């Protein structure tokens, strides 16, 4: 899946799921997309601790451990074979080519 601000704008993000993606993560993602109640944060709008916490709530609710390592916040599942990373510095620059969220 990829995200674009408009049908003709530059690519602003993507999500890739493989066969190794845990079923609960895929199920939560698909349910969220089907409900159409995405974040209220506008594209290019500020991302703060509240929005990151809300985005990670399904992970922490599923028992994923989080760690903070400098500019990265990482969530890892119990078996250590899946994770999500948030790059705090990448989100501060709207023109950054760095990935903000990595799954």
C-alpha positions as CSV (number, residue, x, y, z in Angstrom):
1,X,0.0,0.0,0.0
2,X,1.2,3.5,-0.7
3,X,-0.1,6.9,0.5
4,X,-0.3,10.1,-1.5
5,X,-1.7,13.5,-0.5
6,X,-3.5,13.9,-3.8
7,X,-3.9,11.6,-6.8
8,X,-1.0,13.3,-8.6
9,X,1.3,14.2,-5.7
10,X,4.6,12.6,-4.6
11,X,4.6,9.4,-2.7
12,X,4.5,10.2,1.1
13,X,4.6,6.7,2.6
14,X,4.1,3.0,2.2
15,X,3.4,-0.2,4.1
16,X,4.6,-3.6,3.1
17,X,3.4,-6.8,4.6
18,X,5.0,-10.2,3.9
19,X,4.0,-13.7,4.7
20,X,5.9,-13.4,8.0
21,X,3.8,-10.5,9.2
22,X,1.9,-11.6,12.3
23,X,-1.8,-12.2,11.7
24,X,-3.0,-9.8,14.5
25,X,-1.0,-7.0,13.0
26,X,-2.5,-7.6,9.6
27,X,-6.0,-8.0,11.0
28,X,-5.7,-4.7,12.9
29,X,-4.4,-2.9,9.9
30,X,-7.2,-4.2,7.6
31,X,-9.9,-3.4,10.2
32,X,-8.5,0.1,10.6
33,X,-8.4,0.7,6.8
34,X,-12.0,-0.7,6.4
35,X,-13.3,1.6,9.2
36,X,-11.9,4.7,7.5
37,X,-11.3,6.5,10.8
38,X,-7.7,7.3,10.3
39,X,-5.8,9.8,12.4
40,X,-7.1,13.3,12.6
41,X,-3.5,14.5,11.9
42,X,-3.4,16.2,8.5
43,X,-0.7,15.3,6.0
44,X,2.3,17.5,6.8
45,X,0.8,18.4,10.2
46,X,2.7,18.1,13.5
47,X,3.3,14.7,15.0
48,X,3.6,14.8,18.7
49,X,3.9,12.3,21.6
50,X,0.1,12.0,21.6
51,X,-0.2,10.9,18.0
52,X,2.7,8.4,18.3
53,X,1.2,6.9,21.4
54,X,-2.2,6.5,19.7
55,X,-0.6,4.9,16.6
56,X,1.3,2.4,18.8
57,X,-1.6,1.6,21.1
58,X,-2.5,-1.7,19.3
59,X,1.2,-2.8,19.6
60,X,1.5,-2.1,23.3
61,X,-2.0,-3.6,23.8
62,X,-0.7,-6.8,22.2
63,X,2.2,-6.9,24.6
64,X,4.9,-5.6,22.3
65,X,7.9,-4.2,24.1
66,X,9.1,-0.7,23.3
67,X,12.5,0.8,23.6
68,X,13.9,4.3,22.9
69,X,17.3,4.5,21.3
70,X,18.3,8.1,20.6
71,X,16.0,9.3,17.9
72,X,14.2,6.0,17.3
73,X,11.4,4.4,19.2
74,X,11.0,0.7,18.5
75,X,8.3,-1.8,19.3
76,X,9.1,-5.6,19.1
77,X,6.7,-8.5,19.4
78,X,7.2,-11.1,22.1
79,X,9.1,-13.5,19.9
80,X,11.4,-10.8,18.5
81,X,10.6,-11.7,14.9
82,X,8.6,-8.5,14.0
83,X,8.9,-4.9,14.8
84,X,7.9,-1.3,14.1
85,X,10.3,1.7,14.3
86,X,9.4,5.4,14.5
87,X,12.2,7.9,13.5
88,X,11.5,11.0,15.5
89,X,14.0,13.2,13.6
90,X,12.5,12.2,10.2
91,X,9.1,13.6,11.1
92,X,10.5,17.0,12.0
93,X,11.4,17.8,8.4
94,X,8.6,17.7,5.9
95,X,11.1,17.4,3.0
96,X,13.0,14.5,4.6
97,X,13.6,11.4,2.5
98,X,14.0,9.3,5.7
99,X,11.3,6.8,6.5
100,X,9.3,8.0,9.5
101,X,7.7,4.6,10.2
102,X,9.3,1.3,9.3
103,X,7.5,-2.0,9.8
